Structure formats: structure tokens, C-alpha cells
């Protein structure tokens, strides 16, 4: 890899990946429409002589094609990650996840770029019957528009790999935690506790079982896979060998903040439409390449809380 093109470069995972790619000596072109990403996350990268940032949208195919010129590897991380409110704006997942991916693939074809890494999601498994859930699980029934749009994008990538000779790396993530995290349950709970430390509203019954992965471990896994993966289409689950209940995570957050709030549960097994009550992925395949996560889920939660405590500006930035 000489020059990497990163969509969603100013986002949580994207900006961490950009920094790591630059540290390996690669040239990096960052691409983002800044709808949810933060310019500040790229402050370090902007000081690097091998980094270039281009503001643009994946739905603008001509601009995307021009920006990608001269690159030889695409990391496609840009997406609508608003899983919880997907049914409030059903076309957004289609446009920002599926159609945007089709445009990325076409821009690659126009520039003769043959390798792509794609941020998919463990949500594509819906509510599986097998735990931990392997990459070869039976074709799942979709329960969220987000998961469905990502699965459609996976299908497009696989078809382009077959039709146009691409090599693709598809990563089905659990929820990612760590520095530059700006959405998800830790963000929401932290924000609530800053406003009213005496009580915390919790969607569902708090017994939902979830798996999480620290962002630097996620980046490690991505870089390991693209170095060692040999298939035309390489699909990897990314997660840890553990899961926790939402109540566990609340306990770690509260302990780190030094608060003891009353918990007000909304009730039910799911926090929202499409919320899977149990997410636990089989990660033997990525581990077979020599990758192991360095942080536990608890350590990842604590690291995230510490980041949010030190970067209160992200709450104002998200509200803007």
C-alpha cells in the first residue's frame, strides 16, 4: 500500500486509522463530509506531510472519483451509524450506507483501484440462534435498517470482487469503544450523568448482553487482516471473547465517575426497534492470523469514560 484513501476520515474509527496508517509510512487521503466527524480529530494528521484532507460526500460520485485518483487502497468507513433512529428516516441508511458504497466501488473502478476494506457490522446477524456467532452463520433475518443496508453493501463489494477482480476485506464489528468515541451507550450515559448524576434512564431492562472492542484493537485487527488475508473476499468478525450486560457497563461508568445514580429502566428486552438483546461474535478467524485484543471490555469502557471526561467539547460539537 502506497497511498490509502479513507472515507469517514474525521470520524471515530476513521481518524484513529488515519493516524496509524501515517505511522506506518503510508500516504493518506482523508475524505469526509463532516456531517458527524470532527475536524479536531485530524489535528495530528494535518501536521503530517503525507496526509491530505478532502471534504466531500460519497453521494457525489464525480468528486469522489477525482479525490481517489492516485490511491491504491480504499478504507471505506463512512456510514450512517444512527442505528437507534433508523425507522425515523428510512432512506438515510440506504443512501449513506448502500448507495454510498456503490459509489465508492465505482470510483475505485474508474481509478483502477483493486483493494478495499469495509466497515460492516455485527448487526447484520440480526438475532442469531448460534453464539458465539461465526461468519458462516445461516443467512440472517434482518431486524434493523442499518444492518440491512450494510449487508446490501457487503453484497455489492463481493459482486465487484467477482466481477472486476477486487480483493475485499469486510469487517463485522461489535460496538467500538475508546478515544474519539462520540455516539453510543457510554456517550449517552455519561452525558446523562453529567446533567443529573442522581438518576440514569436506561432503555430496555439492562439485561441486554453486548460485546465491545477497543478502537486500537480494532485498528490492529484491520491492519493484520489486510496484511495476511489471502481470499478474494475476506470476511472477519471483530470483537472480544467476552460480553457484558448493560448493567455491568453502567456499573463501570458510575464507578469511574464516582456516582451512584438511581436506575430507571424503560423495560423490555430491547432498547429500540432492531436492538439485538444478545451480541457475541465468534472471532476465531481473525485470531488465527495472530491478532489478539489487548483491552478487556471493562478496560475499554473505562478508557472511553476518561476520554469523555477530558474532552467535554465533543458534547457541544455533537449538539451543534
Buried (B, 14 or more C-beta within 10 A) or exposed (E): BEBBBBBBBBBBBBBBBBBBBBEEEBBBBBBBBBEBBBBBBBEEBEEBEBBBBBBBBBEEBEBBBBBBEEBBBBBBBBBBBBBBEBEEEEEBBBBBBBBBBBBBBBBBBBBEBBBBBBBBBBBBBBBBEEBBBBBEBEEBEBBBBBBBBBBBBBEBBBEBBEEEEBBBBBBBBBBBBBBBBBBBBBBBBBBBBBEEBEEBBBBBBBEBBBBBBBBBBBBBBBBBBBEEBEEEBBBBBBBBBEBBBBBBBBBBBBBBBEBEBEBEBEEEEBBBBBBBBBBBBBBEBBBEBEBEBEBBBBBBBBBBBEBBEEBEEBBEBEEE
